[in-house]
Amino acid sequence: MVIAPGGRIIAGPMHREKGILQAEIDPTAQTGSKRVLDVASHYARPDIFELRVNRLPVCPVRFDE
């Protein structure tokens, strides 16, 4: 499956057949949020951003008053 930067599927998926998916993309077409906050690449700030995984079980729904 090939997915555009905005999340739109532009090729695939291939369910039963075998093959190679090919699509043309514009490398300059990215979403604004990606340009503003890029926490995964070489611009990442490890002194500010961190990944935390809460392993405790939680209720899937919470109602606030």
N, C-alpha and C positions, 0 to 999 in steps of 0.2 A: 504494500500500500504506500502511495506517495501522498503526503499531506502538505498543503501550502502553509506558509507561516501564519495565516489567519485561522487555520484549523480546517479549511475546506479540503475534502478528499479530491485529488485531481487525477489519480490513477489507481485502479484496483478497487477492492481486493480481489485476489484470485482464489476462489474457493475449491473448485474441483480440478481445474486445469493446472498444469505446470508450465512455467515460463519465466520471462524476465519482464518486469514492469519498467516502462520508460516514460519520462515526462519532462517537459521543458519548464524550468522555473526561473524566476527573476531573483538573483541573489540580493538585490537591493530592497526587495519587498519584504520587510519585516514589520512586526507590530511595534507601535510606539512604546509599549511597556517593556519590551525586550531591550530597546535602546536605552531606556531610563534605568532599569534595574536588572543588571546582568550578574547574578550571584554565582554562576557556575563556571565562568570562563576565566581568562587571565586578568580580567578587571575585578575579580572577586576581592572582597576585603575580609580576610579571615579574622581580623580583629573586631569586625562588626557582625558578620553573618556566621551562623552555625546551624547544623542540622541536629535536631533533637527528636528522638523517637520515644514516645510515651508508651511503655509496654503494659501499663496497667489497664485492666478492662474498664470501659466506660459505657455509659448508657448512650445509645445512638440518638436519643431525642431528649432535649432539655427545654422546659418551659420556664421562662423568666417572667416575673411580675413587673 
